C-alpha cells in the first residue's frame, strides 16, 4: 500500500488516465473528485465522492482501491492499493515526468527532421 498525504486542491495521478483531486476537508470526512482521461483527450468524466470515515475504501478500478487513512487538520492521508505496474504519482512529479517525455519527444523529432532535411538535400548540391 502506498501512502499519500495531500492538502485541499492538491492532486495525484493513478496510471496515466485517472486524476484524483482533494476538494474539501471537513472535520471527519473529505470530498474528492475523480477525473478519467479517454485516449488523446483531456481529463473528463468527473465524479465527486465523500469519504466519511477512517478506513473507508473506494474501488477505482478492479485492481485499484483507495482508502481514507487519516485526517489531520489541513492534511489527508490516503492509502492506495494498486498493482506494481501501475504508477501512482503526486501532481508535481507527474507533470515533471510528462514534461521530460514531451521534451525528449520534441528533441527526437527535431533531430530526425534535421537528418532528413540534410540527407534529402545532398543530391541538390552542385559542385564547382
N, C-alpha and C positions, 0 to 999 in steps of 0.2 A: 504494500500500500504506500502510495506517495502522499505526503502531507504538504499542502499549500496553504499559506496564510495570505489573505487578501483584505484590502480595505474597500470602502464604498467606492464604486466607479472603476475599480481595477478589474482586469480580465485575465483569463487563462485559456489556453487552447488545448484541445484533445485531438490528436491527429492533425490533419490539415483542413478539416471541414466542420469542426464544432468549436464555437466560441462561447464561453461562459462568463457573464458579467455579474458582479455583485452590485445589485441596485440599491438595496436599503438594509440597514441593520436595525432591528427592533430589540427590545430588551431580551426576549427569549426566542426570537425567530428571525429569519433572513428572507429577503426576496431576491431571487436570481433570475437572469434571463439567459436562455439557451438559444443561440442562433446557429443555423446549419447552412453550409455553403453547398450549392449544387455546382457541378463541374463548370469551370471557367466563368463563374459569376461571383458577385459579391455575397456577403453573408445575408441570408434571408431566412424566411420561415422561423420567425421568432416566437418562442413560448416563454411565459413567465410562470415561476413556481415559488411557493412558500415552503421553506424547510423550517418546521416549527418546534422540533425537539432535538436534543443532542442524540446522535446516533441515527437520525432519520436518513434513510437511503433513497436514492433516486437512480433508477436504471436508465442510463442514457442510450445505450445500445445493448445488444445481447451480452456482450462481454465487458462492458464498461459500467461501473457503479460509482456514484459519487455519494459521499457520506458527510453530514454535518458533524464535525468533531467537537468544536468549542467556539463560543462567542466570548470575546474579551474586549469590552467597550467598543473600540472602533475597528477591531480586527476579528476576522472569522477564520477558523481553521477548517479546511476541507480535506477529506481523505479520498483519494482516487484509486480505485481498483481497476486496472486495465492490463491487458497482455503486454509483455515486454516490447513487442514490436510496434506498439502504438506510442507515439511521442506525446508527452504532456509537458507544456511549457508555459511559463509566465508570459505575460504580454510583451515585456521588454525583450526577452530572449527570443520569442517567436519572431518579432519584427527584425531583430539583428540577423537571425538565420536567413530569413527571406530576403533581406536587403543584400546579404553576401551572395546568395544564389542569383539574384537578379543582376548584380554587378558582374559576377563570373559569366553569366549567360550573355550579357551585353559584350563583354570583352571577347568571349569566344566568337560571337557573331562578327564583331568588328575585325578580328584577325582573319577570319575566313573571307570576309568581304575584301580586305586588302590583298590577300593572297590571290583570290580570284581576279581582282582588278589587274594586278601586275602580270599574272600569268596569261591572262586573256589579251593584254595589250602588247606583249612581246612581239607578236607577229606583225604589228603595225609599225614598228620602228624601222627606219630606213638608214642604212649606214652610208656615210660619205657625204 
